[in-house]
Amino acid sequence: MGIRFGYFVLLLIFTCFFTFSSAIDIINANESLANSEALISNGNRFKLGFFSRSNSSRRYLGIMYNLPVMTVVWVANRNKPLNDSSGTFQISSDGNLVILDGRKEIVWSTNLSSSVANLSAVLLDTGNLVLQDNSNGEYVWESFRHASDSFLPTMRLFVDVNRNEKNVLMSWTSPDDPAPGRFAMKIMPDLEGTYILKDGNIPYWYSGPWNGQTFIRLPGMRALYNDGTTVGSGSPGTAYYMFNVPNSSVLQYYVLTSSGVVEEREWSYEKKAWDVTSTRNECDIYGKCGSFGSCDARETPICTCFRGFSPKAEDEWDAGNWTSGCTRETPLKCEHNTSLGKEDEFLKMAGVGLPDHYILFPVDKDCRGACLGDCSCIAYADVTGIGCMHWSHNLTDVVKFASGGEDLYVRLPYPQLHKKHDRRAIIATTVVMGSILIGLCTYFARKKLSNYRARKNKKGLIFSQRKESELEELPVVRFEMLSNATEKFDRTKMLGEGGFGPVYKGKLPNGQEIAVKRQARSSNQGAEEFMNEVVVISKLQHRNLVKLIGCCVEHDEKMLVYEYMPNGSLDAFLFGSHKREFHNWQMRKSIVAGICRGLLYLHRDSRLKIIHRDLKASNILLDEELNPKISDFGMARIFDGKADQANTTRVVGTYGYMSPEYAHRGMFSEKSDIYSFGVLLLEILSGKKNSSFCDEDQQFLTAYAWKLWNEGKITNLMDPSLYDSASAIEDDIVRYANVGLLCVQEIAADRPNTSTVLSMLSCEIVELPRPKQPAFVGIQSSQSTELSSNDVTISILGGR
């Protein structure tokens, strides 16, 4: 039967007319939950109901936060979704919770073997769904002991070897598919640590053991522990891990994502969105540097062999594949079973994350002496709260921390720690080699200077207008290296092509992936744009600006080398091949905020004031986590001193994004970038391109948005491909459209500055002004104009 439907309707009526409400949080034995109904926990924090993802017809029963943003934290039928909306949830006659399809066949069950007569299912305000024995109040079954991908306050991850029981996190297959994915997170018995495992049993991440206050490879966790984290082991072969949030108004949980990353999420009431924290770097991947290799994410390359060890496979190591690890260069003395030579000693490696597969020595023994007396002991560590740890197998997954960590002592032969050299021989050799090197350097310097002067005379445009001090700061990459990295600029490596020329994907010898922008001979952008981009971006550092790795000016070539962005540019997600992956409004909000922060850095927070002059969707690149990075600074201008605007007779930019004062009079300032940002914001809202928009008599997206605003229908601007319901994000749509229209107002002085835009988007400014009519800008000039159909940058030519 339907779940107390009349009572549910009465509750909704009371909610409309009174200031209190009573949530339905229980199902009794004679009741069921239909597809369109939901349980709401007593404190209104969680709800249980059927849901679908990404416009799919597949239906799942899940527990969600009761928020405007769908946030699923537990799924019942992960492996067997319903194919229509005819499913029901109820307590079966044998005392199990079950999901039935339209034919009344069981899709999912709690699979309890014993039957209890008087049962009810209750959704608690912790997010725990419990099957309760009403005769004594005990829980017969609870969802907290059968976790999905989310770790909620008061939930326990546990293992009990004796009872063969465990509670682990299992990732989703993808952000839109709740089926069990590739990654599982589980705690090990006897507090030996926590692993994320890939594909069943392959270690992907390791926390280290518990020392009473933290997992030792997570030194930053100490504050969390003092604020509600509990880890314990009741008996040998058991362990559990849980956390609590002391402030009941804070919504916080952890999720194991489909890419194997644990994210901390905290609800922002102000932004009406989740603030997400994830600190993963390359060294977090288990065994990144193989056995006897140390990983340091701050260094390039990130992997080095321990002292006294060398790479097993030199070619792989040089190519940036370090998983084969390192091997000992000199055998240990104890392995020779000889009395000759001095005893082995220990190399101290300070502040590292210790490897797994350790053994504990008895606490009453001297740690160093115990290891030295056992030839199978190749390393030891004496850790407060754990004791004397030693290793007898390969040391894998050693990580160097910036702060914190433990001291690892690695066994080495005595000569490798105490190499003595003849100082006189060293001095003599140094003098001779130094003389030879000075002679060689002088010869090659003269030869290089001669070649440089010849190139300078031939291509004086490149450097003639740049200061020598600027050129000295430029990172230079050899043509041969870039040719090898891109397989001689093979067309299969081409990522795309813009106004400057084609862009290729490459891989440096250290394994770093790069994007190489190579100037085409037919390009209208010349030496000035090239040098402008190198000089500007090499002086800037921000997470929302693309990172320049180097440049190349060699063999009549001009190339720029950037960090590789695996997700390409924003326009592919908005208008192109990846649009089907861009249906989440929260993702778009995050991208808008990142672009605005990058722009704020250019305009206000960097040591230089930069006007980009070509901000558009194709110049926003997305990293592997879809973080936006502003790119292409060939048209950027630096403002000296206190200047805040300038003008030029050489107008550069892209059709549809240029402000009216810039397109028609050559005046540019922070406000001209704001205009471009406003157009981009409206494109992100609508999924439509401003320059190719056509609706009845409206030629531009900005004009269409203005029309909807005046008609009170601005929510119609929302991209229909977004799976968020219009009602759930209506406030956001109105606010973001309002900000976008404020940014594209015709008069530059009316537009907000960048910091104000950021405050408006984050709701720090609650009441927004009403926008004035935007400028509907076309290129109407008597000057010559060049424009390509692929939306590349244009230049209106003239003297400068």
N, C-alpha and C positions, 0 to 999 in steps of 0.2 A: 504494500500500500504506500501511497505518497507520505512523506514525512510531515505529519501534523500541519498540513498545508494551511488550513484555516487559521491556526494559531500563528503561523508564520506571517500571514497577511495582516493579522491584527497587530503583530509586532511592528511591521512596516508602517502601519497607520499611526501607532503610538510614536514612532520615531519622527514622523512628520509634525506632530502636534505637541509633543512634550520634549523635555530636555534629557530624558533618560530612556534607556532601552535595555532589553534583556536578550542576549544572543542565544541562539539554539546551538548547543554544543554537544548534544547527546543523541544517540540512536538506541532505542530499545529493541528487544527481540522481535516485536511485532511491527517494526517500522523499516523503511528503506529510504535511501537517498537517490533521487532520480537525477538524470543527467543535467538538468537545469537548476538543481538545488545545491545548497552548500551548508556545511556546518561552520559556525563561527565560534571561536573559543570565548570563554566567559569574559575575558578582558579585551576582546575585539582585536587581538594581536595577530591571530592566525585564522585561516579558513581552510576547509577541506572540501574539494569538489573536483569535478571533471574539467579538463582543459585540453586544448590543442596548441600546437606550435606552428608558426610560420605558415598560416593559411592551409595547414594540412587537415585532412579529414580524420586522421588518427586521434583517438581520444584516450586520455590517461586519467587515473584518479591520483590526485596529489595534494600535498599540504603546501600552502603558500602563505607568505606574509600578507596580511590584509591591508594592502597598500595600492595606490594608483598604478604602480608599475608591477607587472606580473613577475613574482619572484618565487619560483618553485624550489622547495627545500627537501621534499621527499616524494617519491613516486612509487605507487604500489605495483602496477602492472607494467614494469619497465620493458619486459621481454615480450609482452603480448598485448599490444594496444587494441582498443575497440575500433571498428571501422565505421561506426555510425554513432548517433546520439541516443541509442536505445538502451544503453547500459544502466545498471542500478548497483548500489552498494548496500549491503545488509548483513545481518547476523544469520547464518544458516541454522538449520535444525540441529546440526551436530556441534554447534557452539563455535564455529569458525567465522571470521570476517571473510566475506567473499565479494567478488565483482562478478555479476552475471551479464551476459550479452542479451540481445533481443530475443534469442531462442531459449533463454533461461539456462544456458550452459555456463559452467564456472570458467572464468578467464583467469582469475587470481584468487588465492586463498591463503590464510595464515597457517594452514596445515598443522593444526594442533591435534595430537592423537587422543587426548583425554577430553571428555565432554563435561561442561558445567551447565546446570539448569538455568540459573538466573543471571543473565549477562547483559551488559550494556556497553556500547562503544562511546568514549568521551574524547573530544579534542581539547587537550589542556592548553593553557595560555603560554606554555613553554614551547608549543609546537609538537608535543608528543601525543600521538594517537594511541589510546590505551583501550584494551578489552578488559573490562572490570567485572570481577565476581561480586555481585551486589550483596551477597550474604555476609561477606567479611571485608569488602573493600579492596581486596588484593588484585593486583594486575596479573591477568593470565597471559597477556601478550602486550607488547608495546613497540611502536615504530622506532623508538630511540635505540632499541637493541637490533634493529635491522636497517642501518643507515643507507642512504643513497649517496649523493655526492656532497652533501652539506653537513657541517659540524656546528650544531647549535649550542648555546649556553645550557649547561647541566646535562647534556648528552655525554655518554661515555664511549670512547673508543677502547676496546679491551681485547685481551687474548687470555684464554685459559686452556693450556695444553692438556691438563688432566681431564677436563670435560670435553675437549675438542670443540670449544666454542670460541668465536671471535666476532667482533663488530668492526668492520672496515669501511672506509669511504671508497666508493667506486665511481669514477668519472662518467659523464655522459659520453656517448659516441661523438656527438657534435653539439654546438650550442642549441640546435633545434631537435635533437634526437636523444631522448632520455635513456635509450637502451644502454646497458653497461658497456663502457668504453675500454680504452687500452690501459688506463692507469688505475691503480689501487693504492690506498694509503693505509698502512696498518702499523700498530705498535708491536714491538717484539717482547717476548717473555723476559721477566726479571729486569725490566727497564733498560734493556740493551739498546734501545733507540727506536726510532720510527723510520720506516722506509716508504718511499713511493716506488711501486713496482710497475714496470711496463710489460705488457703482453704476458701477464701471468706471474712470471718469476724473475724478470730481468731488473736488477736494481737501477733506478733512475735518479734517486735522491736519497740522502741519508742524513739524519739529524744528529747522530752520535748518541751515547748513553746519557741517562739522567744522573745529575750529580747532587740532587737535593734541591736545586734552585732553577736549573735550566738544563736543556739538552745541550751538551757541551759544544756542538757545532753551530749553535744558535745563541751566541753571546748576548744579542740584543733582547733575548726573551726574558731576562731576569725581571724587568719591570712588569711584564705581563704576569709572571708567576706571583709577584707580590700583589697583583691586582685581581686575583681570582683563579689562577690556573692551579689545578691539582693533579699530581701524578703519583701513583702508588702501586705497590705490589703486595697483595694480601698473603700469598704463599708462593713457594717455588713453582716456576712455570706459568706465573700469571703477571699481568700488568694492566693498568688502565690509565686513561688520560682524559681529563675533562677541564672545562673552564666555565667561569661565571662572569657576569657583568654586574658589578655592585649597583650601578645607577640603573634603576628599572626603566627609565625613560629612553635609554640608549638601545637602539636596535643594532646588533652586531652579530655576525656569524662568519664562518670560513667555508670556502667551497673549493673542491678539487676540480679544476677546469678540464675540459676535454683535451687540452694541450699539456696536461701534467703539472700545472702550476697551482699552488695553494694561494688563493687570494683572500685577504681580509676585507670584509665589506661592512661599512657602517652607514646607516641611513641618515641623509641630510634632510631635515625637515624644511630647511630654507630652500634648497635646490629641488626638493621632491625627487631625489635620485640617490643612488648608492655611491658613496665615496669608496673607491677601490684602491687597496694597497697591495702591491706585489713587488718583491725585491729580488727576483731571480736574475742571475747573470750566468754566463757560460760555465763558470766553475761550479755551479750548483748541479750540473749534470754529472751523475756518478761516473767515476773512472774516466773523466775527460782527458787526463794526461797519462792514463795507463799506470802500470805498476812502477813504483819508485820514481814517479813524476810528480812535481808540485805545480799546482794551478794558482795563478794570481791574476784576477780579472783586471787589475790596474796596469799590467805589463803587456808589452808586445814583443814577441808572442806570449801568450798567456801561460804556456807550459815550459818548464825547465826540468832537466834531470837532477836528482839529488847529487850533491858533491860525491865524487867517487863512482858515479854511474854515467853511462852514455846511452844514446838511443839504440834500441834494438834494430830498427829499420830507418837508416839515415834518410833515404829518399822520401819515405812517408812523413817523417818528422819535418823535413824541409818543406814539404807540400802542405803542412798544417794538419796532418792526420796523426795525432799523438797517442791514439788508443793502444798501440802496440807496446808503449811504455819504454822503460830503460832497463839496462842490465849492468851488473857489477863489473867494474873494470879490473879489479884485483881481488882474488879469493881471500877470505878471512883466514887468519892464522890458525884458528881452532879447527878449521876444516882440514888442514894439512896434518894434524896430529903430530906436530914436531915441537921440540923444545927450542928450536932456533928462532931468533927474532923476538921482538917485543910483543906484548899482549895487544889484542884488539882494543880500541877505545870507541868512544861514542861522540858523534857529531850532534850538537844541539841545534834543532830547528825550532825557533821561537815563534809563538803566536800562530799556530796552525790548527786547522780542523783535523782531528785524529782519524786514522782509517778504521774500518770495521774489522770484524773477525779477530778480536783481541781475546786474551786469556788473563784472568786475575791471579796474581801471586798472593799467597797468604799475607795478611796484613802485618804480621810480626817480622817479616823479612826486610833486609835492606834491598831496596828496589834495584839499584844499579848493580850491586854485588850479585844479586840473584840472577840477573840477566847475564852478567859477564861470566858466571859459572855455568851457564847452560848454552852450549854452542848452537842449539836450535833457536835461541832467542836473538832475533836480529834487530829489535828495537824495543824501547820501553818508554813509559810515561807515568809519572806519579801525580795523580789528579785528586785534588781535594774533593771529598764527598764520594769518591769511587774507590780509590786505592791505587795499588801498583798494577798497571796494565802492561802486558808484554805481547809481542807478535812473533810468530814463528813462520809466517807465510809472507807472500808478496804484500808490500804496503801499497794499497790502492786507494785513490780518492783523497789524497792529502791536499788541503787547500790553505793558502796563505791569507790571513785576515788582516784588514787595516788596523783593527784594534781587537783586543780580547784574544781568545784562542788559548791553546795549551802548548807546553814545550814537549817536543818529541825528540828522543835521543836515538839516533840511528847508528848501528854498529858498523865501523869501518876498520880496515887494517891500519895499524899504527903509522906506516910510512905516508899514507894519504892525508893524515892529519898533521904530520910533522915533517914536511919536505924541507931539507936544508940545501941551500945552494951556495956556491962560492961567490961571494960578493964581488971579488975582483973580476971574475969571469963575467958576471952580470954587467958590471960597469963598462968593461972593455967591449963586450958585445953591444951594449947600448950605444956607446960612442960610435962604433963602426957602423952599426945599422942606422943610427941617426944621421950620420954623414951621407950615407947612400940615399936614404929617404929624402933628405933635403935636396940633394942633387936631382933626384928623380922628380920631386915635386916642382922644383924650379923649371925643369925642362917642360913638364906637362902643363904647368901654369902658363908659361910663355906660349906654348902651342895652343892651349885653350883660349888664351886672350886673343891670339891672332885670329882663330876661327870665329870667336865672338864678335870681333870688330868687323869681320867680313859679313857675318850674318846681320849685324846691326846696320851696316851700310845698305844691305839688301832689303831688310825689313825694318827700317827705322821707325815705322809707325807703331810698332809694338811697345817700345820702351821710351820713345822720345819724350812723352809727356808725363812720365812717372819718376818719382824721386828714387834715388838709389837706395835710401833707407827702406822704402817700401819693398823693393825687389829683393832685398836681402832676407826679408821675412817669408818669402814665398816658398812653400814646399814643392820640390821638383821631383817628378817621376820620369824615368827614362822611357823613351819610345819603345825600345825593345821589350821592356818589362810589360808595358801595356799591350803590345802586340801579342806576346805570349799569353797574357792573361785573358785575352778575348779571342784566342785561336785565330790570330791575324785578322781581327775584325770580321769574323764570319757572320753572314747574314742571319744564321740561326741564333746568334747571340744578341741580335738587335732587340732592344726593349721598346723603341719608339723613335719618333723623329719630331723635332720642333724647329723654331726659327733659326737656331744656331746650327743645327745639324743632327745626325743620328746619335742615339744613345745605346751603348752596348753593355751587356752584363759581362763581368770578368771576375777572375779569382787570382789574388796575389799569391806568391810562394808561401806566405805564412798562413794561407787558408782564408784570409779575409775576402769576403765578397764585395765587389765594387761596381759602380756604374760609371762608365767612361763616356763623356759628352765630347764628341769629335766634330770640329767645325767643318761643315760642308763647303766646298769651293764655290758653290752657288749661293751661299748664305749672304744675306744683306747685313748681318751683324759682323763687324770687323774686329780689328785689334783692340779698339777702344772698349767695346763691350766685354771682350774677353778679359782684358786687364782689369777692368772695372769690377767684374765679378770676383776675380781672384783676390784683389786687394780688399774689397769690401768684406767678403764672407770669411776670409782668413783672420779677420779681426773680431769676429763675432762668435760667441759660444752660448747656445741656449738649446734646451731640449726640443723646442718647437721650430728650430731652424736646421736645415739639412747641413751635415758636417762635410766640409771640404777636406779631402785627404791629400790632394796635390794637384799639380798642373804639369803640362808638358808643352814645350815650345822647341820643336826639333824636327828636322827634315821637312821644313815648310808646313809643319803640322801645329795646330793649336788645340789642346785637349784639356778638359777639366775632369778630375777624378773625385767622385763622391762616394760616401757610404751607400751601400746598396739598400734600397727600400723594397722588400719582397712583395708588398701589396700595390706597388705602382702608384699612380696618381689618383687623386680624388675624382676626376672627371669620369674615370672608368666605372667607379662605384655609383656615381650619380646618373650618368647618361649612357654608359657603355655595357661591356660584357659582364661586369661584376654586379650589376644593379640588383640581381636576385639575392645577393648576399648582404644587402644594405637596407633591410627592412626594419631595423630596430631604431626607434627614436632616440633612446638613451645614447646609443653609439653616435648618432649624428650630433647630439648635444655636446658630447665629449669632444668631438672633432671641431665644432664651432668654438668651444672654449679654448682649445689648444691653439687654433689659428689666431684667436684674439690675443692670447698671452704672447705668442711669438711677435705679433704686430706691436704690442705694447713695449716689448723689449727693444724693437727697432726704433720706435718713436721716442721712448722716454728713459728706458732703464739701461741701455748699453752706453759705453763711453763715447760712442758716435751716434749722432741722430741720423737715421737712414730713412729715406722715402723709397719704397720698393718700386712703384710706378708700373708694375705689371702683375698685380695680385689677381689670380684667377684659379679655377678648379684644377687645371692641368699643371699649375705650378705649386700645388699642395701634394706632397708625397706622403705615403702612409707606410709606417714600419710594420713589423710582424704582428704587433698588438694594436694596429690601426691608430697609433698616435700620429697626429699630423705634423709635418715639417715643411715650412715655407722654403721654396727653392727658387732658382733662376734669378740671380742678382745682377745680370748683365745690364739692366736698365736702371739700377738703383742709383740714387744720388745721396752724397754725404753733405749734411749741412754743417758749416763751420760756425763756431762761436754761438751766438744767441739767435741766429737767423732761423725763421720758421717757415719761410716760403721763398720761392724763386720762380723765374720764368725762363722759357727757352723757346726758340723758334724751330727746334727739332723735337717734335712731339713723338713719343714712343709709347707703345702700349697695345692693348688688344680691344678690338671692336666690341662694344657692349659693356666694357668694364671701366672706360675712361670717364672721369667727371667732366661736366660741361666747361668749367673754367680752364681745364687742362686741354680738352679736345679743341676748343675754339680759340683760346688766347694763350696757351702754353704756360699757364700759371699752375704750379704744383706745390703741394704742402702735405702735411699729415692728413688734412681733410680730403685730399684726392685719393689717398689710400683708403680712407674710411668709406668713400663712395664705392670703391671696388669691393671692399669687404661687405658692404650692404647688398650689392648685387649677388655676391657669392652666398651670403646668408639666405637670401630669397630663393636661390637655386637649390640650396640644401633642404630648405623647407618643402619646396615644390617638386623637386626631381626634374625640373625643366631648365633648359639652357636659355639665358637671357637673349643671346645674340641670334638664336634660331627659333625663338618663340613666335607663335602665330595663333591668335584667338580672335575670330571675327575681325573687328577693325583695329585690334591692339597689336602693335608691331613688336613691343618689348614686354618681357616679364614684369618689369617695374611698373609699366602702365596697367597691366592686368591686375597686379597686386593693389595698386592705388584704386582701381575700379571696385574691387571686392571690398576694400576697406570702407569706402564711401557707402557701399550698399549694405554694410553690416554682415558681410558673408566671408570675412577673411579666413575662417577655418576651412573654406573650400580650397584654399591654396595648398593645403596639406597633400603631400605625395600619396596617392591612393595605394601605392605598394607597401606603405608602412603597415605592419600587422598590429601596431598599437591601435586600440579603438579611438576614434576621434574624441569621444567624451572624456577618455582618460587623460589625454594630453592637450585638451582644448586650451587650457590656460597658457601652456607653453607655446602653442601655435600662435595665439594672439599676441603674447609678449614678444616672441622672436620676430614675427612679422612687423610689429610696431617698431622694434629696434631697427630692422632692415630698412623700413621706409624712412625712419629718421636719418639713417646714414646716406640715403640717396636723394635727399632734398636738394633742390636746385642751387640754393645759395650756400656756399661753403661755410659761412659763419653760423648757419642754422644747424649744421651737423654736429653731433657730439664728438668729443675727442676719444681716443682709444681707451683710456682708463674709465671714462664714463660709460662707454659701451659695455665694458667688462662688468661694471657694477650693475648696469641694467639687466644684463643677461643672467647674472647670479642672484638677482632679486634684492641686492643691497639697496638699490633705488626701487622702491615699491611702486610709486605712482609715476607713470611715464607720460611725457607730453604728447599731444596729438601731432602727428607729422603734417608738414606742408607738402604741397604737390611736388613730386619728384621731377627730375630732369629726364626727358626721354631723348637720350643723346644718340645721334647718328654722326657719321663722319661727313661733314659738309664743309669742305675747304677747297680753296683754289689751289692749294699746294699739292704736289704729287703724293699719291698714297699707294702703298703696296700692301695687299691683303691676300692671304692664302685661304683656301677653303677648309683647311684643317685647323682653323682657329689658332694659328701661330701669331706671334707678336708682329705688329705693324709699325712702320716708321713713317711719319709725315716729314718729308725731307726739307731742309733749309739750312742757312748758316747758323752757327751756334755761337 
